[in-house]
């Protein structure tokens, strides 16, 4: 099997895991959201530290720390942690389809952030797709009777996370490990607070629930590692298509497994958003191919 094919399936595995994350998360209804959130960070950090130690890279990571790097990755870590918290909160509330919308629109949010912060220019098809998606979000707000702030918040926090990660100079594994380490003290404070108020489930309800809570770290970190491995071995065009697999599975999970209601008004809103996303994805594929062809032609003419 070729390297690119291995990379492709690695990315697919990561998005399938993220797509079915609601099914896993809903197994923890007896655990408070705050405790679930804390364990996710703590055990992710533990697994990543072990991996860094195994690769003999942890010491090098600490030796090259400075205030700028700490500040940048603390902020990016806070963004991804906020995204995780909001996502689980949405699942436990029964808003899985709205949560999936956040990851549908995330690529467009990233483009908008690039325009606002990095002064990048939009191509006309991108402008059209963003306008259509904005109309779709407005229709969903009307259908739900409220602004879909959960979806917007998820798309924005993850878009900002990607933006700040681009500003960093560490590789993916090092950066993720540092982010989790920097968040650890706050998670320990949360666990201590829950313990003092007799609200901590870990260590009080038996071995099985302890193992389930510890498994959150693996469920969080392993798909990320598959993604990190795969994304370095496939084209951005391929990634642009595959990235919609995760939110599609989340959306279907909400309907099939949790029986969320999608009436005709909501369906019109989602269909409008998806139409805009199709334009966005197809334009990205065509633009990438045209750019590649022009670069290849320029090399051949030299």
C-alpha positions as CSV (number, residue, x, y, z in Angstrom):
1,X,0.0,0.0,0.0
2,X,1.4,3.4,-1.0
3,X,2.2,6.1,1.5
4,X,-0.5,8.4,0.2
5,X,-3.1,5.6,0.5
6,X,-2.0,4.9,4.1
7,X,-2.3,8.6,4.8
8,X,-5.8,8.7,3.3
9,X,-7.1,5.8,5.4
10,X,-5.5,7.3,8.5
11,X,-7.4,10.5,8.1
12,X,-10.6,8.6,7.3
13,X,-10.2,6.6,10.6
14,X,-9.7,9.9,12.5
15,X,-12.9,11.4,11.1
16,X,-14.9,8.2,11.6
17,X,-13.8,8.2,15.3
18,X,-14.9,11.9,15.6
19,X,-18.1,11.2,13.7
20,X,-19.2,8.6,16.2
21,X,-17.9,10.5,19.3
22,X,-21.4,11.4,20.3
23,X,-22.2,7.7,20.8
24,X,-19.2,7.3,23.1
25,X,-19.8,10.5,25.0
26,X,-23.4,9.7,25.8
27,X,-22.2,6.7,27.8
28,X,-21.1,9.2,30.5
29,X,-24.5,10.7,31.4
30,X,-23.8,9.8,35.1
31,X,-20.6,11.9,35.1
32,X,-20.8,15.7,35.3
33,X,-19.7,17.7,32.3
34,X,-16.9,19.3,34.3
35,X,-15.4,16.0,35.4
36,X,-15.7,14.5,31.9
37,X,-13.9,17.6,30.6
38,X,-11.1,17.4,33.2
39,X,-10.5,13.7,32.6
40,X,-10.3,14.4,28.8
41,X,-7.4,16.8,29.3
42,X,-5.7,14.9,32.1
43,X,-5.6,11.5,30.4
44,X,-4.8,12.9,27.0
45,X,-1.8,14.7,28.5
46,X,-0.7,11.4,30.2
47,X,-0.9,9.5,27.0
48,X,1.0,12.2,25.0
49,X,3.7,12.5,27.6
50,X,4.3,8.7,27.5
51,X,4.6,8.9,23.7
52,X,7.0,11.8,23.9
53,X,9.1,10.0,26.5
54,X,9.1,6.9,24.3
55,X,10.4,9.0,21.4
56,X,12.9,10.8,23.8
57,X,11.5,14.2,22.8
58,X,10.0,15.5,26.0
59,X,13.2,16.9,27.4
60,X,14.0,18.7,24.1
61,X,10.5,20.2,24.3
62,X,11.0,21.7,27.8
63,X,14.6,22.8,27.0
64,X,13.3,25.0,24.1
65,X,10.4,26.7,25.9
66,X,10.2,30.5,26.1
67,X,7.4,32.9,27.2
68,X,6.2,33.6,23.7
69,X,5.9,29.9,22.9
70,X,4.2,29.2,26.2
71,X,1.7,32.0,25.7
72,X,0.9,31.0,22.2
73,X,0.3,27.3,23.0
74,X,-1.6,28.1,26.2
75,X,-4.0,30.2,24.1
76,X,-4.4,27.6,21.4
77,X,-4.8,24.9,24.0
78,X,-7.5,27.0,25.7
79,X,-9.3,27.3,22.3
80,X,-9.3,23.6,21.6
81,X,-10.4,22.9,25.2
82,X,-13.3,25.3,24.9
83,X,-14.2,23.6,21.6
84,X,-14.2,20.2,23.4
85,X,-16.3,21.5,26.3
86,X,-18.9,23.1,24.0
87,X,-19.1,19.9,21.9
88,X,-19.8,17.6,24.8
89,X,-22.2,20.1,26.3
90,X,-24.1,20.1,23.1
91,X,-24.2,16.3,22.9
92,X,-25.4,16.0,26.5
93,X,-28.1,18.6,25.8
94,X,-29.3,16.6,22.8
95,X,-28.1,19.2,20.2
96,X,-25.9,16.8,18.2
97,X,-27.1,18.0,14.8
98,X,-26.5,21.6,15.7
99,X,-23.0,20.7,17.0
100,X,-22.3,18.9,13.7
101,X,-23.2,22.1,11.9
102,X,-20.3,23.8,13.6
103,X,-17.8,21.4,12.0
104,X,-19.5,21.6,8.7
105,X,-19.0,25.4,8.6
106,X,-15.5,25.3,10.1
107,X,-13.6,25.4,6.8
108,X,-15.6,28.6,5.8
109,X,-14.9,30.1,9.3
110,X,-11.2,29.5,8.7
111,X,-11.4,31.3,5.3
112,X,-13.2,34.3,6.9
113,X,-10.6,34.4,9.7
114,X,-7.9,34.4,7.1
115,X,-9.5,37.4,5.4
116,X,-10.0,39.3,8.6
117,X,-6.8,38.6,10.4
118,X,-4.3,37.6,7.7
119,X,-5.7,39.9,5.0
120,X,-6.1,37.1,2.6
121,X,-8.3,37.7,-0.5
122,X,-11.5,35.8,-1.3
123,X,-12.2,34.3,-4.7
124,X,-15.6,35.0,-6.1
125,X,-16.9,31.4,-5.7
126,X,-15.8,31.5,-2.1
127,X,-17.7,34.8,-1.5
128,X,-20.8,33.1,-3.0
129,X,-20.5,30.0,-0.9
130,X,-20.0,32.0,2.3
131,X,-23.1,34.1,1.5
132,X,-25.2,31.0,0.9
133,X,-24.0,29.4,4.1
134,X,-24.8,32.6,6.0
135,X,-28.3,32.5,4.6
136,X,-28.6,28.8,5.6
137,X,-27.5,29.7,9.2
138,X,-30.1,32.4,9.2
139,X,-32.8,30.0,8.1
140,X,-31.7,27.5,10.8
141,X,-31.9,30.3,13.4
142,X,-35.5,30.9,12.3
143,X,-36.3,27.2,12.3
144,X,-34.8,26.6,15.8
145,X,-36.4,29.8,17.1
146,X,-32.9,30.9,18.3
147,X,-29.6,31.8,16.8
148,X,-27.5,28.6,16.3
149,X,-24.8,30.0,18.6
150,X,-23.5,26.5,19.5
151,X,-22.6,25.8,15.9
152,X,-21.1,29.2,15.4
153,X,-19.1,28.9,18.6
154,X,-17.8,25.5,17.7
155,X,-16.8,26.6,14.2
156,X,-15.2,29.8,15.5
157,X,-13.2,28.2,18.3
158,X,-11.8,25.4,16.1
159,X,-11.1,27.9,13.3
160,X,-9.2,30.2,15.7
161,X,-7.4,27.1,17.0
162,X,-6.2,26.2,13.5
163,X,-5.1,29.8,12.9
164,X,-3.0,30.0,16.1
165,X,-1.5,26.6,15.5
166,X,-0.2,27.9,12.2
167,X,1.6,30.7,14.1
168,X,3.5,28.1,16.1
169,X,6.8,26.4,15.3
170,X,6.4,23.0,16.9
171,X,5.3,19.9,15.1
172,X,1.8,18.6,15.7
173,X,2.7,16.0,18.4
174,X,4.9,18.4,20.3
175,X,2.4,21.2,20.1
176,X,-0.5,19.1,21.3
177,X,1.5,17.7,24.2
178,X,2.5,21.2,25.3
179,X,-1.1,22.4,25.1
180,X,-2.3,19.6,27.3
181,X,0.5,20.0,29.8
182,X,-0.2,23.8,30.1
183,X,-3.9,23.0,30.8
184,X,-3.1,20.3,33.4
185,X,-2.9,22.6,36.5
186,X,-6.4,23.9,35.8
187,X,-7.8,20.4,35.4
188,X,-6.2,19.4,38.7
189,X,-7.9,22.3,40.4
190,X,-11.3,21.2,38.9
191,X,-10.8,17.6,40.1
192,X,-9.8,18.9,43.6
193,X,-12.9,21.2,43.6
194,X,-15.2,18.3,42.7
195,X,-13.6,16.1,45.3
196,X,-14.0,18.6,48.1
197,X,-17.6,19.0,47.2
198,X,-18.2,15.3,47.0
199,X,-19.1,15.4,43.3
200,X,-16.1,13.4,42.0
201,X,-17.1,10.0,40.4
202,X,-13.5,8.9,39.7
203,X,-12.2,6.7,42.5
204,X,-15.6,6.4,44.2
205,X,-17.7,4.2,42.0
206,X,-15.5,1.2,41.3
207,X,-12.8,0.1,38.8
208,X,-15.1,0.0,35.7
209,X,-16.0,3.6,35.8
210,X,-12.4,4.5,36.5
211,X,-11.2,2.7,33.4
212,X,-14.0,4.3,31.3
213,X,-12.9,7.8,32.5
214,X,-9.2,7.0,31.8
215,X,-10.2,5.8,28.3
216,X,-11.3,9.3,27.4
217,X,-7.6,10.2,26.9
218,X,-7.1,7.5,24.4
219,X,-10.4,8.3,22.6
220,X,-9.3,11.9,22.4
221,X,-5.6,11.5,21.5
222,X,-5.5,8.5,19.2
223,X,-7.8,9.9,16.5
224,X,-5.7,13.1,16.6
225,X,-2.5,11.1,16.1
226,X,-4.1,9.2,13.1
227,X,-5.0,12.6,11.7
228,X,-1.6,14.1,12.3
229,X,0.0,11.1,10.6
230,X,-2.3,11.1,7.7
231,X,-2.6,14.8,7.0
232,X,1.1,15.0,6.3
233,X,0.8,12.4,3.6
234,X,-2.3,13.5,1.6
235,X,-3.0,16.6,-0.5
236,X,-5.0,19.5,0.8
237,X,-7.6,18.8,-1.9
238,X,-8.2,15.3,-0.5
239,X,-8.4,16.7,3.0
240,X,-10.9,19.3,1.9
241,X,-13.3,16.5,0.9
242,X,-12.7,14.0,3.7
243,X,-13.1,16.6,6.5
244,X,-16.9,16.6,5.9
245,X,-17.0,12.9,6.9
246,X,-16.9,13.6,10.6
247,X,-19.8,16.1,10.9
248,X,-21.8,14.0,8.4
249,X,-21.6,11.0,10.7
250,X,-22.3,13.2,13.7
251,X,-25.4,14.6,12.0
252,X,-26.6,11.1,11.1
253,X,-26.0,9.9,14.6
254,X,-28.2,12.7,16.0
255,X,-31.1,11.6,13.7
256,X,-30.7,7.8,13.7
257,X,-29.5,7.0,17.2
258,X,-30.8,9.9,19.3
259,X,-33.9,10.7,17.3
260,X,-33.4,14.4,16.9
261,X,-36.2,16.0,14.9
262,X,-35.4,17.6,11.6
263,X,-38.6,19.2,10.4
264,X,-39.1,20.8,6.9
265,X,-37.9,24.3,8.0
266,X,-34.7,22.9,9.5
267,X,-34.1,20.7,6.5
268,X,-34.3,23.7,4.2
269,X,-31.7,25.5,6.4
270,X,-29.3,22.5,6.5
271,X,-29.8,22.0,2.7
272,X,-28.9,25.6,2.1
273,X,-25.8,25.3,4.2
274,X,-24.8,22.1,2.4
275,X,-25.3,23.7,-1.0
276,X,-22.9,26.4,0.0
277,X,-20.4,23.9,1.2
278,X,-20.6,21.9,-2.0
279,X,-19.8,25.1,-4.0
280,X,-16.9,25.8,-1.5
281,X,-15.5,22.2,-1.7
282,X,-15.8,21.9,-5.5
283,X,-14.2,25.3,-6.0
284,X,-11.3,24.3,-3.8
285,X,-10.7,21.1,-5.8
286,X,-10.8,22.9,-9.1
287,X,-8.6,25.8,-7.9
288,X,-6.1,23.3,-6.5
289,X,-5.9,21.4,-9.7
290,X,-5.6,24.5,-11.8
291,X,-2.8,25.9,-9.6
292,X,-1.0,22.5,-9.8
293,X,-1.3,22.4,-13.6
294,X,0.0,26.0,-13.9
295,X,2.9,25.3,-11.7
296,X,3.7,22.1,-13.6
297,X,3.4,23.9,-16.9
298,X,5.8,26.7,-15.7
299,X,8.4,24.1,-14.6
300,X,8.1,22.3,-18.0
301,X,8.6,25.6,-19.9
302,X,11.7,26.6,-17.9
